[in-house]
Structures are given as structure tokens and as C-alpha cells.
Amino acid sequence: MSWDPDRYLRFASHRTRPGIELLARIPDIDARRIVDLGCGTGDLTVLLTQRWPDAQVIGIDSSPDMVDRARSHHSSGTWSVEDISTWASDAPLDVIYSNAALHWIDDHRSLFRRLRSYVSDRGVFAAQMPDNWAEPTHRIPAEVLDSGGWPDAARSALLRDRLSTVDDYVRWLQPAAVDAWRTTYYHRLSGEDPVWTWVTGSILRPVLDRLTPAQRERFAGECRERYRVAYPPDHNSSVTLPFSRLFLVAHSTGRTKPSGPGYSST
């Protein structure tokens, strides 16, 4: 799947805000080995290095375009092109951090248990994933593709809801004290068809890759028209995009399993 770093960063402040807030919720620990899974352009990975300047911090992403962008803009970082679904750590990690990446991976039961196994005795696992699947951002392209007349490859490339329940994630991340919460951001977007620009920088990338130019133009026309109705511009020609995200921070406290689930959900 191709990624366009410039298009992804069109709304950089909106996309990075959840990652910054996730980082702020990680407890102060003596971290020596840190990995950022799905590092993208590396802007958040750099914040990890600033918080733990003596740690080894590695940014991992499956997109060569994103990793190239990270290398060119953050030359002091350590970057690697790898697939999270097959990536493995050769030693315990003090922090596993992942901002808006793990929802692209199948089988969260196996994925989260595997990632949890890499966390050191008193380490932290922190992840944030989009949880906007029932909203027009995600519903509209699904409705268009499911209406017929599109290649099967494009339909199957559309990311559908892979998130499980909070109780499932708490169970998969134990033994650990798990803090979980859901936040809805109300992003103010401007420009021509800003919601279309938002989704084509993320969830619709694999779909567009599998359409011919003519199909891409027709698909864009149908989605843009529906997005304008779902997200009407105000008198300043801006739109408000509600976008929800699920946050998980699991703090290991040694090998002893905690007495309760230890999560909060607000």
C-alpha cells in the first residue's frame, strides 16, 4: 500500500494531538529500550526521544515512503521498514508505543497478547486507535463500495471495524494495570472537501490504489458529494469533524497479576 506523507500531514496538528496526549499518560519510568510501532513520519517518535534522551528509540513502519520521510526530517533517529504483524522484539522493551496503527492489523487477540509479551517487568504498553467506524467518515465509502460496480479488490481493501471491547483488551494485556478511555475530538477543518482530504490520507489509501483513474474519479465524486451533506460547511467554509479514538495504557508492575481489571472508561 502506498502512502503520501504530504497528504497525511495536511492536518498534522489534528492527527498528532491524540499521540501527544497518549504520550502524556505514560507513567514516568526509567525507560532504556523503546519502540514506536507505526511511526509514520517520525514526528511523535522524536517526542519519545526527547522524553527519554538516554533510551534507544526505534521507529518502525511498513511504509517505505513514511520511513524515508522520517529519515530525511529526523536524521538522528533510528528507523526501520517492518510489518507490525510479523515484527518481533529480541529483548524486553520498556515502552511499546503505537499511535493510530494497530487497527490496520488483523486478529487483535493474538496481536495484543504478543506485543504484551515483549514488555519488560515494569514497562508500559501504550496504544491509540481510531474508533469512528459508525460515523460518516467510515460509513460513506463502505456504502459506496457496497452498492456494486466496483472491483472486488477495492471493496476488500477498505478497512472495516477491527476493534474489540475494552474488556477484551484489558484481558489480553494482563498481567498489567490497564487504563482505557475513549475521546471524541471535534476537528475544525478547512479547504476544498476537507473530509475527503482527511480520509484519503489514511483509511482510503489502499482503496484508491486498487482503482483505475476513471474509477477513482467516479469514487471520489460520489464520496465527496455525500461528505458535503454529512459535514456541511459553516459561514466560514469550515466543517466540524467529530472523530473518536480508543486509548489503552498498560503499566506492568512486575510478574504478579493485578487483583482487578484496573481500567477506567470515560
C-alpha positions as CSV (number, residue, x, y, z in Angstrom):
1,M,0.0,0.0,0.0
2,S,1.3,3.4,-1.0
3,W,1.3,6.4,1.4
4,D,1.5,10.1,0.7
5,P,3.3,11.7,3.6
6,D,2.4,15.2,2.4
7,R,-1.3,14.4,2.2
8,Y,-1.2,12.6,5.6
9,L,0.3,15.7,7.2
10,R,-2.2,18.1,5.6
11,F,-3.9,18.0,9.0
12,A,-0.8,17.2,11.1
13,S,-1.8,19.0,14.2
14,H,-5.1,17.1,14.4
15,R,-3.5,13.8,13.7
16,T,-0.7,14.2,16.2
17,R,-2.7,15.6,19.1
18,P,-4.0,12.1,20.2
19,G,-0.5,10.8,20.1
20,I,0.8,13.6,22.2
21,E,-2.0,13.0,24.8
22,L,-1.2,9.3,24.7
23,L,2.4,10.0,25.5
24,A,1.5,12.3,28.4
25,R,-0.4,9.4,30.0
26,I,2.6,7.1,30.1
27,P,3.9,6.9,33.7
28,D,7.4,8.2,34.4
29,I,9.6,5.2,34.3
30,D,13.3,4.5,33.6
31,A,13.0,3.5,30.0
32,R,16.0,2.2,28.1
33,R,14.5,0.4,25.1
34,I,11.5,2.0,23.3
35,V,9.8,1.1,20.1
36,D,7.2,3.2,18.2
37,L,5.1,0.9,16.1
38,G,3.6,2.6,13.1
39,C,5.9,5.6,13.4
40,G,4.8,7.3,10.2
41,T,6.8,10.4,9.5
42,G,8.5,10.2,12.9
43,D,7.2,13.4,14.4
44,L,5.9,11.6,17.5
45,T,8.9,9.2,17.7
46,V,11.1,12.3,18.2
47,L,8.9,13.3,21.3
48,L,9.8,9.8,22.7
49,T,13.5,10.5,22.3
50,Q,13.1,13.9,23.9
51,R,11.3,12.5,27.0
52,W,13.8,9.6,27.3
53,P,17.1,11.1,25.8
54,D,19.2,8.2,27.1
55,A,17.0,5.5,25.7
56,Q,17.3,3.5,22.5
57,V,14.3,4.5,20.5
58,I,13.4,2.8,17.2
59,G,10.6,3.9,14.8
60,I,9.0,1.1,12.8
61,D,6.6,1.5,9.9
62,S,5.6,-0.7,7.0
63,S,5.6,2.2,4.5
64,P,9.0,3.0,2.9
65,D,7.6,6.4,1.9
66,M,6.9,7.2,5.6
67,V,10.2,5.9,6.8
68,D,12.1,7.8,4.1
69,R,10.3,11.0,5.3
70,A,11.2,10.2,8.9
71,R,14.9,9.7,8.0
72,S,15.1,12.9,5.9
73,H,13.5,15.1,8.6
74,H,14.9,13.4,11.7
75,S,18.4,12.2,10.8
76,S,19.3,11.4,14.3
77,G,16.6,8.8,14.7
78,T,16.7,5.0,14.2
79,W,14.1,3.9,11.6
80,S,13.2,0.5,10.1
81,V,10.7,-0.7,7.5
82,E,8.9,-3.6,9.0
83,D,5.4,-5.1,9.2
84,I,3.9,-4.9,12.7
85,S,2.0,-8.1,12.1
86,T,5.3,-10.1,11.8
87,W,7.7,-7.9,13.8
88,A,9.2,-9.4,16.9
89,S,11.5,-7.9,19.6
90,D,14.7,-9.8,20.5
91,A,14.7,-8.3,24.0
92,P,12.3,-6.9,26.6
93,L,11.1,-3.3,25.9
94,D,10.4,-0.7,28.5
95,V,7.9,1.2,26.3
96,I,5.9,0.0,23.3
97,Y,4.1,3.0,21.8
98,S,1.7,2.9,18.9
99,N,-0.4,5.9,17.6
100,A,-3.1,5.1,15.1
101,A,-1.5,1.9,13.6
102,L,-2.7,-1.3,15.3
103,H,-6.3,-1.1,13.8
104,W,-4.7,-2.0,10.5
105,I,-3.7,-5.4,11.8
106,D,-6.0,-8.5,12.0
107,D,-6.6,-10.7,15.0
108,H,-6.2,-8.3,17.9
109,R,-6.4,-11.2,20.4
110,S,-3.1,-12.6,19.1
111,L,-1.6,-9.3,18.3
112,F,-2.1,-7.6,21.7
113,R,-1.0,-10.7,23.6
114,R,2.1,-11.0,21.5
115,L,3.0,-7.3,22.0
116,R,2.3,-7.5,25.7
117,S,4.8,-10.4,26.0
118,Y,7.6,-8.1,24.8
119,V,7.1,-5.5,27.6
120,S,9.6,-5.6,30.5
121,D,8.6,-6.4,34.1
122,R,7.8,-2.7,34.8
123,G,7.4,-1.5,31.3
124,V,4.4,0.3,29.6
125,F,2.3,-0.6,26.5
126,A,0.5,2.5,25.1
127,A,-1.7,2.5,22.0
128,Q,-4.3,4.7,20.4
129,M,-6.7,3.5,17.6
130,P,-9.4,5.3,15.7
131,D,-12.9,4.3,16.9
132,N,-15.0,6.2,14.3
133,W,-16.3,3.2,12.4
134,A,-20.1,4.0,12.7
135,E,-19.6,7.7,11.6
136,P,-20.0,9.0,8.1
137,T,-16.2,9.2,7.6
138,H,-16.1,5.4,7.5
139,R,-19.7,4.6,6.6
140,I,-19.9,6.6,3.4
141,P,-17.1,4.9,1.5
142,A,-18.4,1.5,2.7
143,E,-21.8,2.3,1.4
144,V,-20.5,3.5,-2.0
145,L,-18.3,0.4,-2.5
146,D,-21.0,-2.0,-1.3
147,S,-23.5,-0.5,-3.8
148,G,-21.9,-2.5,-6.6
149,G,-19.9,-1.9,-9.7
150,W,-16.5,-1.7,-8.0
151,P,-13.6,-4.2,-8.2
152,D,-13.6,-6.8,-5.5
153,A,-10.0,-5.8,-4.7
154,A,-11.1,-2.3,-3.9
155,R,-14.0,-3.5,-1.7
156,S,-11.8,-5.9,0.2
157,A,-9.1,-3.2,0.7
158,L,-11.5,-1.0,2.7
159,L,-10.6,-1.2,6.3
160,R,-13.6,-2.2,8.4
161,D,-14.0,-2.2,12.2
162,R,-11.4,-4.4,13.8
163,L,-11.7,-3.1,17.3
164,S,-12.8,-5.3,20.1
165,T,-14.3,-4.5,23.5
166,V,-12.4,-2.7,26.3
167,D,-12.8,-5.8,28.4
168,D,-11.1,-7.9,25.7
169,Y,-8.1,-5.5,25.5
170,V,-7.8,-5.5,29.3
171,R,-7.7,-9.3,29.4
172,W,-5.2,-9.5,26.6
173,L,-2.9,-7.0,28.2
174,Q,-2.8,-8.6,31.6
175,P,-0.9,-9.0,33.8
176,A,-0.9,-5.2,33.9
177,A,-2.9,-2.3,35.3
178,V,-4.8,-1.1,32.2
179,D,-6.2,2.4,31.8
180,A,-8.6,2.7,28.9
181,W,-10.6,5.7,27.7
182,R,-12.4,7.0,24.6
183,T,-12.1,10.5,23.4
184,T,-14.1,12.3,20.7
185,Y,-12.2,15.1,19.1
186,Y,-14.1,17.9,17.2
187,H,-11.7,18.9,14.5
188,R,-12.2,22.1,12.6
189,L,-11.2,21.5,9.0
190,S,-11.0,24.0,6.1
191,G,-10.2,23.8,2.5
192,E,-11.9,22.2,-0.5
193,D,-13.7,19.0,0.5
194,P,-11.6,18.7,3.8
195,V,-13.2,15.5,5.0
196,W,-12.4,13.8,1.7
197,T,-8.8,15.0,2.1
198,W,-8.7,13.6,5.6
199,V,-9.8,10.1,4.7
200,T,-7.7,9.9,1.6
201,G,-4.7,10.5,3.8
202,S,-5.5,7.4,5.8
203,I,-8.3,4.8,5.5
204,L,-8.9,5.2,1.8
205,R,-5.3,4.9,0.7
206,P,-5.5,1.1,-0.1
207,V,-8.9,1.5,-1.8
208,L,-7.6,4.2,-4.2
209,D,-4.5,2.1,-5.0
210,R,-6.9,-0.6,-6.4
211,L,-9.0,1.7,-8.7
212,T,-8.3,2.7,-12.2
213,P,-8.1,6.5,-12.8
214,A,-11.6,6.6,-14.2
215,Q,-12.9,4.5,-11.3
216,R,-11.0,6.7,-8.8
217,E,-12.6,9.8,-10.3
218,R,-16.1,8.3,-10.0
219,F,-15.5,7.0,-6.5
220,A,-14.2,10.4,-5.4
221,G,-17.2,12.2,-6.9
222,E,-19.7,10.0,-5.0
223,C,-17.9,10.2,-1.7
224,R,-17.3,13.9,-1.9
225,E,-21.0,14.6,-2.6
226,R,-22.0,12.5,0.4
227,Y,-19.4,14.0,2.7
228,R,-20.6,17.6,1.9
229,V,-24.1,16.6,3.0
230,A,-22.9,14.8,6.2
231,Y,-20.4,17.6,7.1
232,P,-21.9,20.8,5.8
233,P,-19.6,23.9,5.9
234,D,-20.4,26.8,8.1
235,H,-20.4,30.5,7.2
236,N,-16.6,30.4,7.3
237,S,-16.5,27.5,4.8
238,S,-15.1,25.2,7.6
239,V,-16.5,21.9,8.8
240,T,-16.5,20.2,12.1
241,L,-15.4,16.6,12.0
242,P,-16.2,14.6,15.2
243,F,-13.6,11.8,15.4
244,S,-13.4,9.2,18.3
245,R,-10.4,7.3,19.4
246,L,-9.8,4.5,21.9
247,F,-6.7,4.8,24.2
248,L,-5.0,2.0,26.1
249,V,-2.1,2.3,28.6
250,A,-1.0,-0.9,30.3
251,H,1.6,-0.5,33.1
252,S,3.3,-3.6,34.2
253,T,4.0,-3.9,37.9
254,G,6.2,-7.0,37.9
255,R,5.1,-10.5,37.2
256,T,2.3,-10.5,39.7
257,K,-1.1,-10.3,38.1
258,P,-3.2,-7.4,39.5
259,S,-6.2,-8.2,41.6
260,G,-8.7,-6.5,39.4
261,P,-9.1,-5.3,35.8
262,G,-7.9,-1.8,36.8
263,Y,-9.3,0.2,33.9
264,S,-11.4,3.3,33.7
265,S,-13.6,4.2,30.7
266,T,-14.8,7.7,30.2
